Amino acid sequence: MWNALEFANKPFLWFLLLVPFLLGWYLWRGRKSFGDMRIPDSGAFGTPGSGMLHYIFHGLFVLRMLAIVLLIIALARPQTSSKGQNVSIEGIDVVTALDVSGSMLAEDFRPNRLEAAKRVGGSFVDMRPNDRIGLVIFSAESFTQCPLTTDHNVVKSLFSEVRSGLLEDGTAIGDGLATAVSRLQESTAISKVIILLTDGENNRGSVDPLSAAEIARLYGVRVYTIGVGTNGTAPFPAKDVFGRTVYQEMEVRIDEELLQNIAETTGGKYFRATDNAALEAIYSEIDQLEKSKIDITEFRNKSEEFLPFVVLAMLMLALEFILRGTVLKMLP
């Protein structure tokens, strides 16, 4: 309790310094109140100062001092305070558009491009506790794997279920982007973001990627594009005639100019990831670029706590008055 107390009239606490002087005055007066008398034998008078009444009598002074201390504390206006915060959070709506074409199985990332993207994407979900997050996958066509939701466990679970071969093979960047935009067109969030991740060139689909970017811009959606793949060639797993897994070196062909144009059109940014560490760094940078808006209002309540001190002081004074007038009453 004492650690939580604050005093509105702190100068009154200086009066507590009077207590030691009153104690000294009481002791000095006690010695002067009794005269000296020499007698040959004091045995007939019993042990000086013996008996409970002797100690109770001095207890009257203690009660008065405690009452004075409590009244001084009450005059200093003790208060307790409570404080807290009202937090208003406006999150961001984020849709990841993930390429699941066959080339995402290339193993220039560990264990491959798709699994690396899934793992880093799942970690990104954990970094965004206040946001609604959705997932769109695309190859030759596009599909909404997870609509916008605040249930991040569901998002991460659906991330883990993504695999190549779910859709017809190919790379329809325009379709994937258009589907992601459609998930955000009704959003009222302060910020709407698409993270488009691909490792190839647009070769399928019915929607032109730049037209999809213009639509995203009209809806106020920023698109961060990520080109995934090492420089040069990358090992790609394939099956030989005996069903064994063999690796072929495939040329990495990413349409970086297209991805840059999409990002610039929508006010986003283009990134190139050549390994797992670079991909993680890109997601961390996007996390820093897109922060939720948090409004914090602090409040502080104070309560007056002098009443218990006053009541206790009055009780002590009443007890002193009763004892002095009854049990410890002194004859004139």
N, C-alpha and C positions, 0 to 999 in steps of 0.2 A: 504493500500500500504506500509506504513512504517513498519508494522510488517513483511512484506515479504522481505524487503530489507536487503541485506548483502553487506558489503564493502570489496573490494579486497585490498585496500590500507588504512587501518584504521588509521595509524599514521597521515595522513593528517587532520583528524578530530580534532586534537589538535589545529590546526590553528583557529578553531572557538573561542578559548579563547581570540583571539585578538579583537574580536568584542566589548566586554565590554570596553576594553582600548580605542579603537577608538571612542566609544560613549562618554567616559569621556573626551577624548581630544577635541572632537567637542564642548562639553558644556563649557569646560574651555576656549577654543579659542573664543567662542561666547561672553563670558563675557569680555574678554580682547580687543575685537575689537571695543568697543564703549567707548568713554570718558565720564566723568561726567561734566555736566554743570548745574549751579544753576540759576534758573529764578524765578521771583516772581509769575508768573502765567503761567501754561502750557495749559490753555484752548484753546488758539489759535492754538495749534499743534494737537488737537484732542486726542483721546484715544491712548496711546502708544501701538504699536504692533497690532493695530486693522486692520481688512481687511483680505480677503482670501489670498492675495499674501504673507502675513507674514507666514501663515501656509504652503502654497505650497512651499515656499522657503525652509523651514525645511524638507519638504517632499523629496527634492532632496537628502538630506543626507540619508534619510530612503531608497530611491531607491538604492543608492550606497551600503549601508550596506547589503541590501537584495541580491544584485548582488554578492557581495563578499562571502556571506554565500553560495549561490548557486554554485559559482565557486569552493569553497572549497569542497563542497559535491561532485561535479563532479570529482575533482581531487582524491577523495577517492574511485572512481570507484564503484558507487552503482550497485548492480546486483540483479536480481530476479532469483529464482531457482524453478524448478519444479522437483518433484521426483515421482517415481512410481515403479511398480513391474510387471515383466512378470512372470506369474505363469503357469508352465507346470505340469499337473496332470496325473499320470498314475494310473488308478483305478485297483480294484481287481474284478475278476469275482467270484460271490458267488451263488451257487445253494443249496437250502434247499430241502432235501429229507425227506418228512413228512409222517409218518405212520398214516393211516386213518382207520385202522382195528377197529372192534367193541370194542375191549378192551380199545381203547383210550377214550371211553365214561365213564370210571371209574371215580368216583368223589372223589378220594383222592386229587385232585387238584380242584380249584374253577374256574368256575363251573364244569369243567371236564378237563381231560388231553388234549383233542383235542382243546377245546376253549382256554385253557391257552397257549398252544403252538402257536395257531394262533395269539393271542394277543401279546405275546412276540416276535414272528417272525415279526409281523407288526412293532413293535417298533424298532426292529433291522434294518429294512429297512430305517427308518428315521435316524438312526445313520450312515448310509453309503451313503452320498450324492454323492460321486464320483464313485460309483461302479455300474457295471451291475449285476443285480440280477435275478435269475430264481427260479422256484418252481416245484418240482416233488412230486407227491403223490403216495403212494403204499399201498397195502394190499396183496391180493393174486396175484396181477399183479401191474404193474406200469404205470404211465401216466404223461406226461409233462403238468402240469397245466398252467405254464407260462414260455416261453423261456427267455433267457437272454435279459434284456432290461434295459435302463436307465430311463424309464418312471416308476418311483416308485409308482405313483398313481395307475397305472394299476396293479402292483405287489400287492399292499395292497388290492385292490379291489378283485383280484383273491384269495388272502389269505382268505378274509372274506367269499368267496363262498364255501370254502372247507368244506365238511361234511362227516361223516362216512356213508357208504352205497353206495357211488358213484362207488365203485369197489367191486368185489367179495371178501368176507371176507377171512382173512388169513394174514400171515406175510411173505412176500417175500423180505427179506432184500437185498439179492443179486440182485434181479431184480431192486429194487429201486435205489441201488447204481450204477448199470450198466447204468441205464437210465440217472442218474445225470452226470455220467462220459461222456456219449455220448453228452450231452449238452455243455461240456467243451473241448472236444478233438480238436476242431478247434480254440480255444481261443488263442489269442496272448498277453493276459494280463500278467503283471509281476508276478501275483500270482493267482492261481486257487484253489478255496476252495469249499468243500462240507460240509454242516452241516446235518448229518444224525440223525434223531430223531425217536426213537421207544420205545415201552414199552413191547416188547415180545421177542420171540425166532423165529428164522427162521424155518418155517414149510411149506412153499410153494415156488413156483417159479422154474425157469429153470436154474438160474445162481447161482453158488456157491458164497457166500459172500466173501470168501477169494480170490477167483479168480478175482472177481470184484475189490477187493482192490489192487491186483497186477496190474491190468490194469490201475487203477487210479494212481498208483505209476509210471508206465511207461509214462503216460501223464503229470507227474509233478503236480498231483492234491493232495492236502492235505485234509484229511477227519477228521473232528471233529465229534465224535460220542457222542450222549446223550442218556442215559437210563432214561426213565421217569417212575416213580412209587414209591410209598412209600415202606417202609420195612414191610414185613408180608402180610397182606391182605388189600384189598381195596373194598369199596362199589361199586357194579356194578348194574345199573338199568336194570330191566327186566319187562316183562308183565306177569301177572297171567292169569288164565283162563277167568277172567271177564274183561280183558283189562286194569286192573289197574297197575300202576307203583309200583313195589316192588323192594327192594334192596337185593342183595345177596353178601355175602362176598367172594371175589375171591382172590386166592393166586397170589401175584405179582411174576411173573417169567420172569426175564430179563437175557438174555444170555450176561452177562457182559464180560466173557472171549472172546467171539467172537467180541464184540464191541471194546475191548481193542486191540485185534490183528489187526483189521481193522485200527484203529488209528495209532498204532505203525508201521504198514507196510507202511503207506503213509506219515509218519512224522507229523501226527496230534496229537490229544489228546482225551482221553475218559473222559466224565463227567457223574456224576450221579445226577439227580434232583429228590428230594423227595417231593418238594412242590413248590408253585408258586415263592416264594422268591429265592429259590435255582436256579430255571430255569432262572429267570431274571439275577441273578449273573453270571450264565454260559455264557449267551449271551453277557454280558458286558465284561467278560474276553476274549471271542473270538474277540470281537470288538477291544480290546487292543492288542491282538496278531497279528491281521491282519490289518495293516495300509496302506493306499495308499501312493505311492511315490509322493512327491510334490517338484518340483524344482522351486526355486524362484530366479530370477535375478533382482537386484535392479538397477535402472538407475536414473541419476540426470542431468538435463539440466540447464545451467546458461545463462542468457541474460543480456547484458550490458544496463544499464538504465541511463547513464550519459548525453545523448544527450538532453533530455527534460530540465535538469537543466542548461545546457550551453545555450540553446536557450532562456530560460526564463531570465537568467542573462544578455544576450546580449540585449534583449528587454528592460530590465530595464535601462541598461546603455545608450541605444539609446534614451529612453524617457528622461532620465536626461539631456543628451547632447542637445536634442531639446528644452526642457524647459529652460535650462540655456542660450541658445543662442537666445531665442525669448521672451517669456512672462516674464521670470525672468532675462533678460539680465541686467547686472549692468554696469552703465556708469563708465569710468575710472576717 
